[in-house]
Amino acid sequence: MYFKYQKYIFSQADKCQNNPLKCARLVNTLTVFLSPVAPIKALCSQCYDNWSKKFGPLGLTCKELTGDTEIDDFFEIHDSHIILTTPEKWDSMTRKWKDNCLLQLVRLFLIDEVHVVKDATRGATLEVVVSRMKAVNSYRASQSPEGGFTMRFVAVSATVPNVSDIADWLSNGSEPATFLSMDESHRPVKLRKVVLGFPCSATQTEFKFDLSLNYKMANIIQTYSDQKPTLVFCSTRKGVQQSAAVLAKDARFIMSYEHKQRLMKYANSILDTKLRDLMMLGVGYHHAGVDLSDRKLVEEAFTLGDLPVLFTTRTLAMGVNLPAHLVVIKSTVQYVAGSCEEYSEADILQMIGRAGRPQFDTSATAVIMTKVQTREKYMKLMNGMEIIESSLHRHLMEHLNAEIVLQTISDVNMALDWIRSTFLYIRALKNPSYYGFSINIDQYGIEAKLQELCLKNLNSLSSIDLISMDEDINIKATEAGRLMARYCVAFETMQLFSRVTGTETLPELVELVSKSKEFRDVQLRVNEKRPLNTLNRDRNRTTIRFPLEGKIKTSEMKVNCLIQAQLSSIPVQDFGLTQETAKIFRIGMRISKCLSEFLIHQAKAGFSAVLNSLILAKCFRAKVWENSPFVSKQIEKIGLTLSTAMVNAGLTSFPKIEQTNPRELELILNRHPPFGNQIRDSVIHLPKYDVNLEQLPRYSSSTAEILVKVTLLNRAQLQSKRTAPANHCVSLIVGNCENNVIFLQKLIFARSRNTFVRSCKTIAGSRKSSFFPLHVPLGAPYNPNCRQQNIKANIFSWQVSTFEVNLGVNKLFQRSDHSALHQQCCV
């Protein structure tokens, strides 16, 4: 019966001109998808592996595009036929869609799990991405009125009760999308849904209620599991381990001798002693804090049916595909940022989606354990009766700014036109009270309210100069607004940037970045406080460079501590903290780069803040401090362990490594030839620069003329091989003791021309040096007691090896006055 509907969907997608929408899961569909959007990157990776195998033999190339993939240019995916991506990544990739011809080639756009549009965190991005692709399609149609290929939209979901609203949203302008709604009878595996409400008194805390559910777990598993694999979702890592321990005491599983032997074999390979003991009793647990090798063993045991019960956090529902006969959600409340809140509906549906093993079962069961007070809510959700609403109004500011930068919006009326293309507009007309509007107003009244909402957000953007508005409310993007859109930075984070005074030190900027809204979902867990406090202050161990005052008490302090631990090359033993550090640095690279460019474009930005922001951005990219002895960690094939060995041997700079014999390097690193030659060769082919500051003998009572000379010393060596990127660039910044930025320039070394390129123009000749004459104001009134003003020149390369040159500039000049200073460095 299910394949009958697949055939119907295929005929609609293949022949009909409308956009098809299907309210059920599509399994092994026959449609070729060019640009599908998966709501979670782990699911995107699974889909990529599966589709590569299926479409590869047909000559179709798949490309995965998520936050983990290092693809920032459209042309790198030009040869792909199928792109698998997340809403967030596609949002960032399409914020300049008018400049990218590749986007004009998209013919089919698949939105998986379209009900995610109601998610409070991620729904707005999905909604904006779909609306933007509709704009791309409309723009393409207007550019080619004679017709041609148009973009098709296909949306699928497990549960959307108001499917007609989604169809109206995906309308091609003249009529709604074609949609098909299927009931539960067509599922390959029949799913029984159970919601159990348990009493919770007004004096009982969420933690005590969650703990009380542990003692009801054995009875629920016995009632609903049919002696088949059970997956239990808990809200915290500690709760996972507590629940598993309680069940192991309360329940005894009937297992054959061979079954026990298989569990014993798994247990003997487990590193975690607590997990090892539980595994032998038929109970396991799985979360991000468990060692990777242990998690792989647990996954294997559960997949093969050898492990009867597995306790886990919701992150497993978003990642590894481990279906079970019985899925239990133990409590619907999670601890987030210091407070308890209900799971999002997307999270609940994702966890329920793990129930059912098509290759083993014909039926499955999903059980939700919640309070009596919220039982009715989850009954509606389980039965697909929860209406899908928009969440765009909660994140309107960031997305309005992005559309202004795209020039989709240039006044308030155009902002309203853009709103009309969104799901927010569709639902506001039908349920105005949900969005804070009066029930009794008509369509024109709702549009006026939406226009008022847009104007309020536009004023907020204008208040910190992210956009400019004139008296007629014509809107233009500012450079700060472009940076906000380019780096996908939240409005609250840009507010933090706007408060920079110009005198900030490096630790102050690290603290500023740690407070970014993008890190709000980082939680500080009780069991993490001890290792974090050890990283912060410990007399017997290496600690972070800028210790924080007091104990680690907040999520912001945790982020700050982990940033510094990574930059200080301090090993973090806790696996969960290691994973979070990787996530923090993926986001931090983007935030720090936006901060440095933001300050560069600020007219009143001080030299100290600009300099330190550039240093911080480079540190995030290289993952070491600018003065770190662990510079070798930036070389390919050198990780923290090998870099530590080099530091212990005194190899704390690139020149020292270059001067070391390759055989000695191999002895230090315990590696075989030609490893030493490869490492030394990488260092030899790093760009090496010389910076020279010279005061020219010119007459003036108010200004000094300074000549800054940047020289690439090993140009000949770089012709055959380069460790740096092909178009290597450096940043030159010059400031004075009054905290003023005198000169700031990005210099790109064009390999093909053997020259520096400044402001995208080649400096005349093929010389290997660049000269920058500068006029330095010496300040007024003249102070006879101060004869010199210090000038600083800093140069930054793609790797962290910044160096600084200082020059004392004479305030009273004679013809014979002539001072110069230079320094060489490998960067």
C-alpha positions in Angstrom: 0.0 0.0 0.0 2.8 2.4 0.9 4.4 2.0 -2.6 1.1 2.9 -4.1 1.5 6.4 -2.6 5.1 6.6 -3.6 4.0 6.1 -7.2 1.4 8.8 -6.8 4.0 11.2 -5.3 6.4 10.5 -8.2 3.7 11.2 -10.8 2.9 14.5 -9.1 6.6 15.5 -8.8 7.4 14.4 -12.4 4.4 15.8 -14.4 2.5 18.3 -12.3 3.6 21.9 -12.4 2.7 22.6 -8.7 5.0 22.1 -5.8 4.2 18.7 -4.1 3.9 18.4 -0.3 3.6 15.1 1.5 2.6 14.7 5.1 4.4 11.4 5.8 7.9 10.1 5.8 9.3 9.3 2.3 11.3 6.2 2.3 13.5 5.2 -0.7 11.6 7.6 -3.0 12.3 7.5 -6.7 12.8 11.3 -7.1 16.3 12.7 -7.7 16.8 15.6 -5.3 19.2 18.4 -6.2 19.2 20.5 -3.1 17.7 18.8 0.0 17.7 20.5 3.3 18.0 18.3 6.4 17.2 19.8 9.8 20.1 18.2 11.6 23.7 17.8 10.3 24.1 14.3 11.7 21.0 13.2 9.7 22.5 15.0 6.8 25.7 13.0 7.1 23.7 9.7 7.2 21.7 10.7 4.2 24.9 11.6 2.3 26.4 8.2 2.9 23.2 6.5 1.8 22.6 8.6 -1.3 26.2 8.5 -2.4 25.9 4.7 -2.7 22.5 4.9 -4.5 23.1 7.7 -6.9 26.8 7.1 -7.6 26.2 4.3 -10.0 23.9 6.6 -11.9 26.7 9.1 -12.4 25.2 11.6 -10.0 27.6 13.2 -7.5 26.5 14.0 -3.9 28.1 16.7 -1.8 27.6 17.2 1.9 27.4 20.9 3.1 27.1 21.3 6.9 28.9 23.3 9.6 31.6 20.6 9.7 32.5 20.8 6.0 35.2 23.2 5.0 33.5 24.5 1.8 33.0 28.3 1.7 32.9 28.8 -2.0 30.1 27.9 -4.4 32.5 26.9 -7.1 33.8 24.0 -5.0 30.4 22.3 -5.3 29.9 23.3 -8.9 30.4 19.7 -10.2 27.8 18.2 -7.8 24.4 17.1 -8.8 22.9 16.6 -5.3 23.7 18.9 -2.4 22.8 17.8 1.1 22.8 20.6 3.6 21.3 22.1 6.8 19.2 25.2 6.9 21.9 27.2 8.8 24.6 26.3 6.2 22.4 27.0 3.2 21.4 30.3 4.8 25.0 31.4 5.0 25.8 30.1 1.5 22.8 31.9 -0.1 23.2 35.4 1.5 24.8 36.5 -1.7 22.6 34.5 -4.1 22.3 37.3 -6.8 26.1 37.1 -7.3 26.2 33.3 -7.7 25.3 31.8 -11.0 25.4 28.3 -9.4 22.3 29.0 -7.4 20.4 29.7 -10.5 20.9 26.1 -11.6 18.9 24.6 -8.7 15.9 22.7 -10.2 14.6 20.8 -7.2 14.5 21.8 -3.5 13.6 19.2 -1.0 12.7 20.2 2.6 12.8 17.2 4.9 11.0 17.4 8.3 9.2 20.6 7.3 7.5 20.7 10.7 10.8 22.0 12.1 9.6 25.4 10.9 7.8 25.7 14.2 11.0 25.0 16.3 11.8 28.0 18.5 15.5 27.8 17.8 15.9 26.5 14.2 12.5 27.1 12.6 13.0 30.7 11.6 16.2 29.8 9.6 14.4 27.0 7.7 11.5 29.4 7.0 13.7 32.1 5.7 15.8 29.7 3.5 12.7 28.4 1.8 11.3 31.9 1.3 14.7 32.9 -0.2 14.7 30.0 -2.6 11.2 31.1 -3.6 12.6 34.6 -4.3 15.4 33.0 -6.3 12.8 31.2 -8.4 10.8 34.4 -8.9 13.9 36.4 -9.8 14.9 33.7 -12.4 11.4 33.8 -13.9 11.5 37.6 -14.2 14.9 37.4 -15.9 13.7 34.8 -18.4 10.0 35.6 -19.1 10.0 33.3 -22.1 10.0 30.4 -19.7 12.4 27.5 -19.1 13.2 25.4 -16.1 11.7 26.5 -12.8 12.5 25.3 -9.4 10.4 22.6 -7.8 9.8 22.4 -4.1 9.1 19.1 -2.4 8.3 19.1 1.4 8.0 16.0 3.6 7.0 15.6 7.2 5.9 12.9 9.7 3.2 15.1 11.2 1.7 18.4 10.0 -2.0 18.7 10.8 -2.4 22.0 9.0 -0.8 20.7 5.8 -2.9 23.1 3.7 -1.0 26.1 5.3 2.3 24.7 4.2 0.9 24.2 0.8 -0.2 27.8 0.7 3.3 28.9 1.7 4.9 26.8 -1.1 2.5 28.2 -3.6 3.8 29.1 -7.0 1.9 32.4 -6.9 -1.2 31.3 -8.8 -2.3 28.2 -6.8 -1.3 26.3 -3.7 1.1 23.4 -3.8 -0.3 19.9 -4.3 -0.4 17.9 -1.1 -1.1 14.4 0.1 -1.9 13.5 3.7 -1.5 9.9 4.8 -2.7 8.4 8.1 -0.9 6.0 10.4 -2.2 2.9 8.7 0.3 3.3 5.9 3.4 3.2 8.1 5.8 0.3 7.3 6.0 -0.4 11.1 2.8 0.3 13.0 3.5 2.6 15.9 1.6 2.5 19.2 1.8 5.8 21.1 1.4 5.9 24.9 1.5 9.0 27.1 1.7 8.3 30.9 1.0 11.1 33.3 2.5 10.9 36.8 1.6 13.1 39.8 4.0 15.9 40.7 3.2 18.1 43.8 3.7 21.8 43.8 6.6 21.4 46.3 8.4 18.7 44.3 11.3 20.0 42.1 11.9 18.9 38.5 15.0 17.0 39.6 13.1 15.0 42.3 10.3 14.3 39.8 12.8 13.0 37.3 14.5 10.9 39.9 11.1 9.3 40.9 10.6 8.2 37.3 13.7 5.9 37.6 11.8 3.5 39.9 8.9 3.2 37.4 11.1 2.3 34.5 11.4 -1.5 35.1 7.6 -1.9 35.0 7.2 0.2 31.8 9.9 -1.8 30.0 8.3 -5.1 31.2 4.9 -4.0 30.0 5.7 -2.6 26.6 9.1 -4.0 25.3 7.9 -7.6 24.4 11.5 -8.6 25.3 12.9 -6.6 22.5 15.5 -3.7 22.4 14.5 -0.6 24.4 15.9 2.9 24.0 15.3 5.3 27.0 15.9 9.0 26.5 16.9 11.1 29.6 17.4 14.8 29.9 21.0 14.9 31.4 24.1 12.8 31.3 24.0 12.3 35.0 20.3 11.2 34.7 21.3 8.7 32.0 23.8 7.0 34.4 21.5 7.2 37.4 18.6 5.6 35.5 20.8 2.8 34.1 22.1 2.0 37.6 18.6 1.9 39.1 17.2 -0.4 36.4 20.2 -2.7 36.7 19.2 -3.2 40.4 15.5 -3.5 39.8 15.3 -5.7 36.7 16.8 -9.0 35.7 16.7 -9.9 32.0 16.2 -13.5 30.8 19.3 -14.2 28.7 20.8 -17.4 27.3 24.4 -18.5 28.2 25.5 -17.5 24.7 23.9 -14.1 25.1 25.7 -13.5 28.4 29.0 -14.5 26.8 28.5 -12.0 24.0 27.8 -9.2 26.6 30.9 -10.3 28.6 33.0 -10.0 25.4 31.7 -6.4 24.9 32.2 -5.6 28.6 35.8 -6.7 28.6 36.6 -4.1 25.9 34.8 -1.2 27.7 37.1 1.4 29.4 34.5 2.9 31.7 34.3 0.7 34.8 30.7 1.7 35.6 29.5 1.0 32.1 31.4 -2.3 32.0 29.6 -3.6 35.1 26.2 -2.5 33.7 26.8 -4.0 30.3 27.2 -7.5 31.9 23.7 -7.0 33.4 22.2 -6.1 30.0 22.0 -2.3 30.6 24.1 0.3 28.8 24.3 4.1 28.6 25.5 6.4 25.8 26.1 10.2 25.8 28.7 12.7 24.6 30.8 12.3 27.8 31.5 8.6 27.1 34.7 7.7 25.4 34.3 7.3 21.6 35.5 3.7 21.6 33.0 2.8 24.4 30.2 4.4 22.5 31.0 2.5 19.3 30.9 -0.8 21.3 27.6 0.1 22.9 26.1 1.1 19.5 27.2 -2.2 18.0 25.8 -4.3 20.9 22.5 -2.5 20.8 22.2 -2.6 16.9 22.8 -6.4 16.9 20.2 -6.9 19.7 22.7 -8.1 22.3 22.0 -5.1 24.7 18.4 -5.2 25.9 18.2 -1.6 27.2 20.2 1.5 26.4 19.9 4.8 28.2 20.9 7.9 26.3 20.5 11.7 26.0 18.5 13.3 23.2 21.6 13.9 21.2 21.6 10.3 20.1 18.2 10.9 18.5 19.8 13.6 16.4 22.8 11.6 15.4 23.4 7.9 15.3 20.6 5.8 13.8 19.8 3.2 16.5 16.1 2.2 16.1 14.5 0.2 18.8 11.2 -1.7 19.4 10.4 0.4 22.4 11.3 4.1 22.9 10.7 5.7 26.3 11.1 9.5 26.9 11.7 9.8 30.6 10.4 13.2 31.5 9.7 15.9 29.0 11.7 18.6 30.8 15.4 19.4 30.2 17.9 21.6 32.0 19.0 24.5 29.8 21.1 27.6 30.7 20.3 27.4 34.4 16.6 26.7 34.1 14.2 23.8 33.3 12.2 23.9 30.1 10.1 21.5 28.1 11.6 19.7 25.1 10.8 21.3 21.8 8.2 19.4 19.7 10.9 18.7 17.1 13.0 17.0 19.8 10.1 14.9 20.9 9.2 13.8 17.4 12.9 13.0 16.6 13.1 10.8 19.7 9.8 9.0 18.9 11.1 8.5 15.3 13.6 6.0 16.7 10.8 3.6 17.5 10.4 0.8 14.9 12.9 -1.5 13.2 11.6 -2.2 9.7 14.0 -5.1 9.2 12.9 -6.9 12.4 9.5 -5.6 13.5 6.0 -5.1 12.2 5.0 -2.9 15.2 6.7 -0.6 17.7 5.8 1.4 20.8 6.7 4.9 22.0 6.1 5.9 25.6 6.3 9.5 27.0 6.6 9.8 30.8 5.4 13.3 31.8 3.4 15.1 34.5 -0.3 14.7 34.8 -0.6 18.4 34.1 1.1 18.1 30.6 -0.3 14.8 29.6 -3.0 16.3 27.4 -0.5 18.4 25.5 1.7 15.4 24.6 -1.4 13.4 23.6 -2.2 16.1 21.0 1.4 16.1 19.8 1.5 12.3 19.5 -1.7 12.2 17.6 -0.6 14.9 15.1 -3.1 17.5 16.3 -0.6 20.2 17.3 -0.9 23.0 14.8 2.3 24.1 13.1 3.0 27.8 13.8 5.9 30.1 12.6 8.7 31.1 14.9 10.1 33.8 12.6 8.7 36.7 14.6 11.1 35.8 17.5 14.2 36.0 15.2 13.0 38.7 12.8 15.8 41.2 13.4 18.7 39.0 12.1 16.8 37.9 9.0 15.5 41.3 8.2 19.1 42.6 8.2 20.2 39.7 5.9 17.5 40.6 3.4 18.5 44.3 3.5 22.0 43.3 2.7 20.7 41.3 -0.2 18.8 44.4 -1.3 15.5 42.4 -1.1 14.3 45.1 1.3 15.0 48.8 0.8 12.0 50.3 2.5 9.2 49.3 4.9 6.7 48.5 2.1 9.3 46.0 0.6 9.8 44.6 4.1 6.0 43.8 4.2 6.2 42.3 0.7 9.0 40.0 2.0 6.9 39.1 5.0 4.1 38.0 2.7 6.3 35.3 1.2 6.8 33.7 4.6 4.9 31.1 6.6 4.6 33.8 9.3 2.2 35.7 7.1 0.1 32.6 6.3 -0.4 31.7 10.0 -0.8 35.3 11.2 -3.9 35.6 9.0 -5.4 32.5 10.5 -4.2 32.7 14.2 -3.4 36.3 14.9 -3.6 35.9 18.7 -0.6 33.5 18.7 1.5 36.4 17.3 0.2 39.0 19.8 -2.4 40.5 17.5 -6.1 41.1 18.2 -8.5 38.3 17.0 -11.0 40.8 15.6 -8.7 42.6 13.0 -9.0 41.8 9.3 -6.2 41.1 6.8 -5.4 44.8 6.3 -5.1 45.2 10.1 -2.8 42.3 10.4 -0.6 43.6 7.6 -0.4 46.9 9.4 0.6 45.1 12.6 3.3 43.1 10.7 4.6 46.4 9.2 4.7 47.9 12.7 6.7 44.9 13.9 9.1 45.3 11.0 9.6 49.0 11.8 10.3 48.2 15.4 13.0 45.8 14.4 14.4 48.2 11.9 14.7 50.9 14.5 16.6 48.4 16.7 19.0 47.7 13.8 19.4 51.4 13.2 20.2 52.1 16.8 23.6 50.5 16.6 24.2 51.5 12.9 23.6 48.1 11.4 21.4 49.9 8.8 20.8 53.5 7.9 17.3 55.0 7.5 16.3 58.4 6.1 13.1 60.4 6.9 11.2 58.5 4.3 12.4 55.2 5.9 14.5 54.2 2.9 16.8 51.6 4.2 20.4 50.8 3.3 22.8 48.3 4.8 25.9 49.6 6.6 29.3 47.9 6.6 28.5 46.6 10.2 25.2 45.2 8.9 27.0 43.5 6.0 29.4 41.8 8.5 26.5 40.7 10.7 24.8 39.1 7.7 28.1 37.7 6.2 29.1 35.9 9.4 25.5 35.1 10.6 26.0 36.9 13.9 23.1 37.5 16.3 21.9 41.0 17.0 22.7 40.7 20.7 26.3 39.8 19.8 26.6 42.9 17.6 25.3 45.0 20.5 28.3 43.7 22.5 30.7 44.7 19.7 29.2 48.2 19.6 30.2 48.8 23.2 33.9 48.3 22.6 35.7 51.4 23.8 38.9 50.9 21.8 41.3 50.2 24.7 40.3 46.6 25.3 43.1 44.1 26.1 43.3 40.6 24.8 41.7 38.9 27.9 38.9 41.5 27.7 38.2 40.5 24.1 38.2 36.8 25.0 35.7 37.6 27.7 33.6 39.6 25.2 33.5 36.7 22.7 32.6 34.3 25.5 29.5 36.3 26.1 28.2 36.0 22.5 24.6 34.9 22.1 25.8 32.0 19.9 27.2 30.3 23.0 23.9 30.4 25.0 23.2 26.7 24.5 26.5 25.7 26.2 25.6 24.3 29.6 27.7 24.2 32.7 27.2 20.8 34.3 27.9 20.0 37.9 30.5 17.3 37.1 32.4 19.7 34.8 33.2 22.3 37.5 36.1 20.4 39.0 38.1 19.9 35.7 37.3 23.5 34.7 38.5 25.0 38.0 41.6 22.9 37.6 42.3 24.4 34.2 41.6 27.9 35.7 43.8 27.8 38.8 46.0 25.0 40.0 49.5 25.3 41.6 50.6 21.9 40.5 49.6 22.1 36.8 49.7 24.3 33.8 46.7 26.6 33.8 45.1 29.0 31.3 46.9 32.2 30.4 44.4 34.7 31.8 42.8 33.0 35.0 39.3 34.0 35.8 38.4 35.4 39.1 36.8 33.0 41.6 35.3 29.6 40.7 33.7 28.6 37.4 30.1 29.4 38.0 28.5 30.3 34.7 28.3 29.0 31.1 30.2 32.2 30.0 33.1 31.3 32.3 33.1 27.8 31.0 33.3 29.0 27.4 36.1 31.4 28.3 38.1 28.7 30.1 37.8 26.2 27.3 38.9 28.8 24.7 42.0 29.6 26.7 42.7 25.9 27.4 42.7 25.1 23.7 44.9 28.2 22.9 47.3 27.3 25.7 47.5 23.7 24.4 46.4 22.3 27.7 45.0 18.8 27.2 41.4 18.4 28.4 40.7 14.9 29.6 36.9 15.0 29.7 35.6 13.8 26.4 32.4 15.9 26.6 34.4 19.1 27.2 36.7 18.2 24.2 33.6 17.9 22.0 32.2 21.2 23.2 35.6 22.9 22.7 35.5 21.9 19.0 32.0 23.4 18.7 33.1 26.6 20.5 36.0 27.0 18.1 33.9 26.5 15.0 31.6 29.3 16.2 34.4 31.4 17.7 36.3 31.6 14.4 33.3 33.2 12.8 32.6 35.5 15.8 36.2 36.7 16.3 36.7 37.4 12.6 33.5 39.4 12.5 34.7 41.3 15.6 38.1 42.2 14.0 36.5 43.4 10.8 33.8 45.3 12.7 36.5 47.2 14.7 38.6 47.8 11.5 35.6 49.6 9.9 34.9 51.7 13.0 36.2 55.2 12.6 36.9 55.7 16.3 38.3 52.2 17.0 41.4 52.4 19.1 44.7 50.7 18.0 44.7 48.5 21.1 41.3 47.0 20.4 41.9 46.5 16.7 45.3 45.0 17.2 44.1 42.6 19.9 41.0 41.6 17.8 43.3 40.7 14.9 45.5 38.7 17.2 42.4 36.9 18.7 41.0 36.1 15.2 44.4 34.6 14.2 44.5 32.6 17.5 41.1 31.1 16.9 42.1 30.0 13.4 45.5 28.6 14.5 44.2 27.3 17.9 47.2 28.6 19.7 48.2 31.9 21.4 50.2 34.3 19.3 53.2 33.9 21.7 52.8 30.2 22.2 55.8 27.8 22.2 53.4 25.2 20.5 53.7 26.9 17.1 54.5 23.5 15.6 50.9 22.4 16.2 49.9 24.5 13.1 51.9 22.2 10.9 50.1 19.4 9.1 50.5 16.0 10.8 51.6 17.6 14.1 49.0 17.3 16.9 49.2 18.3 20.6 51.2 15.2 21.5 54.0 15.7 18.9 54.0 19.4 19.5 54.5 18.8 23.2 57.5 16.6 22.4 59.0 19.4 20.3 58.5 22.0 23.0 60.2 19.7 25.5 63.1 19.5 23.1 63.3 23.3 22.9 61.8 23.6 19.4 59.5 26.5 20.2 59.7 28.6 17.0 59.8 28.0 13.3 63.4 29.1 12.8 64.5 26.6 15.5 62.7 23.8 13.7 64.2 24.8 10.4 67.7 24.6 11.8 67.2 21.1 13.2 68.4 18.1 11.4 65.5 15.9 10.0 66.9 12.8 11.7 67.0 14.6 15.1 63.3 15.6 14.5 62.4 12.0 13.9 64.2 11.0 17.1 62.3 13.7 19.1 59.0 12.7 17.6 59.6 8.9 17.5 58.8 8.8 13.8 60.5 7.1 10.9 62.1 8.8 7.9 61.2 10.8 5.9 58.9 12.3 8.5 61.6 14.8 9.7 62.2 15.9 6.1 58.5 16.6 5.6 58.2 18.7 8.8 61.3 20.7 8.1 60.3 21.2 4.4 56.9 22.5 5.6 58.7 25.1 7.7 61.2 26.1 5.1 58.4 26.9 2.7 56.5 29.2 5.1 56.6 32.8 3.9 59.3 34.9 5.7 59.0 38.6 6.0 61.1 41.6 7.0 59.4 44.8 8.3 61.4 48.0 8.3 60.2 51.3 9.8 62.2 54.4 8.8 61.7 58.0 9.6 62.4 60.2 6.7 64.3 63.5 7.2 61.5 66.0 6.4 60.7 69.3 8.0 57.4 69.7 9.9 56.3 70.8 13.3 53.1 68.7 13.3 53.7 65.5 11.4 56.4 62.9 10.8 56.9 61.0 7.6 57.4 57.3 8.2 58.3 54.7 5.6 57.2 51.2 6.3 58.8 48.5 4.1 57.5 44.9 4.0 59.8 42.4 2.3 59.2 38.8 1.4 62.6 37.3 2.0 62.2 33.8 0.6 60.3 34.5 -2.7 62.5 32.2 -4.7 61.8 29.2 -2.4 58.1 29.7 -2.6 58.0 29.4 -6.4 58.2 25.6 -6.2 56.2 24.9 -3.1 54.2 26.8 -0.5 53.0 25.8 2.9 50.8 28.8 3.0 47.7 29.1 0.7 48.2 30.1 -3.0 47.1 33.7 -2.5 48.7 34.2 0.9 47.9 37.5 2.7 49.2 39.3 5.6 47.8 42.2 7.6 50.0 45.3 8.4 48.8 47.5 11.2 50.6 50.7 12.4 49.6 52.6 15.5 51.0 55.2 17.9 51.2 55.6 21.6 48.0 57.7 21.6 46.1 54.5 20.7 45.4 55.7 17.1 45.4 53.4 14.1 47.7 55.2 11.6 47.6 52.6 8.9 46.0 49.2 8.4 46.3 47.2 5.2 45.8 43.6 4.0 48.6 42.6 1.6 48.1 39.6 -0.7 51.1 37.9 -2.2 50.0 36.9 -5.7 52.1 33.8 -6.6 51.7 34.3 -10.3 53.1 37.8 -10.2 55.7 37.5 -7.4 54.3 40.7 -6.0 52.2 42.0 -3.1 48.8 43.1 -4.1 47.4 46.1 -2.1 43.7 46.9 -2.3 43.4 44.5 -5.2 45.9 46.5 -7.3 49.4 45.3 -8.1 52.2 47.4 -6.8 54.4 48.5 -9.7 57.3 46.3 -10.7 58.2 42.8 -9.8 60.1 43.7 -6.7 59.7 41.6 -3.5 59.1 44.6 -1.2 56.2 46.9 -0.6 56.7 50.6 0.6 54.1 52.5 2.5 54.8 56.2 3.1 52.8 57.5 6.1 52.3 60.9 7.6 52.0 60.6 11.4 50.4 63.4 13.4 52.5 64.2 16.4 49.9 66.0 18.4 49.4 69.5 19.6 50.2 71.6 21.4 53.9 71.1 21.2 55.4 69.7 24.4 59.2 70.5 24.7 59.6 67.8 27.4 58.3 65.0 25.0 60.7 64.7 22.1 59.5 61.3 20.9 56.3 59.4 20.0 56.4 55.6 19.7 55.1 54.0 16.6 54.2 50.3 16.5 54.0 48.2 13.3 52.5 44.7 13.6 52.3 42.2 10.8 50.0 39.1 10.8 50.2 36.1 8.6 47.8 33.1 8.1 49.6 31.3 10.9 50.1 32.6 14.4 53.6 34.1 14.5 52.9 37.8 14.8 55.7 40.2 15.4 56.0 43.9 16.3 58.4 46.7 15.4 58.6 49.8 17.6 60.1 53.1 16.5 60.7 56.3 18.4 59.8 59.2 16.1 61.5 62.5 16.7 59.2 65.5 17.2 61.9 68.1 16.3 63.6 67.5 13.0 67.0 68.4 11.7 68.3 67.4 8.2 70.6 64.9 9.8 67.8 63.2 11.8 67.3 59.8 10.3 66.1 56.7 12.3 65.2 53.2 11.3 64.3 49.9 12.8 63.6 46.5 11.2 62.8 43.0 12.2 62.7 39.7 10.4 60.2 36.9 11.1 58.9 33.7 9.6 55.1 33.8 9.5 
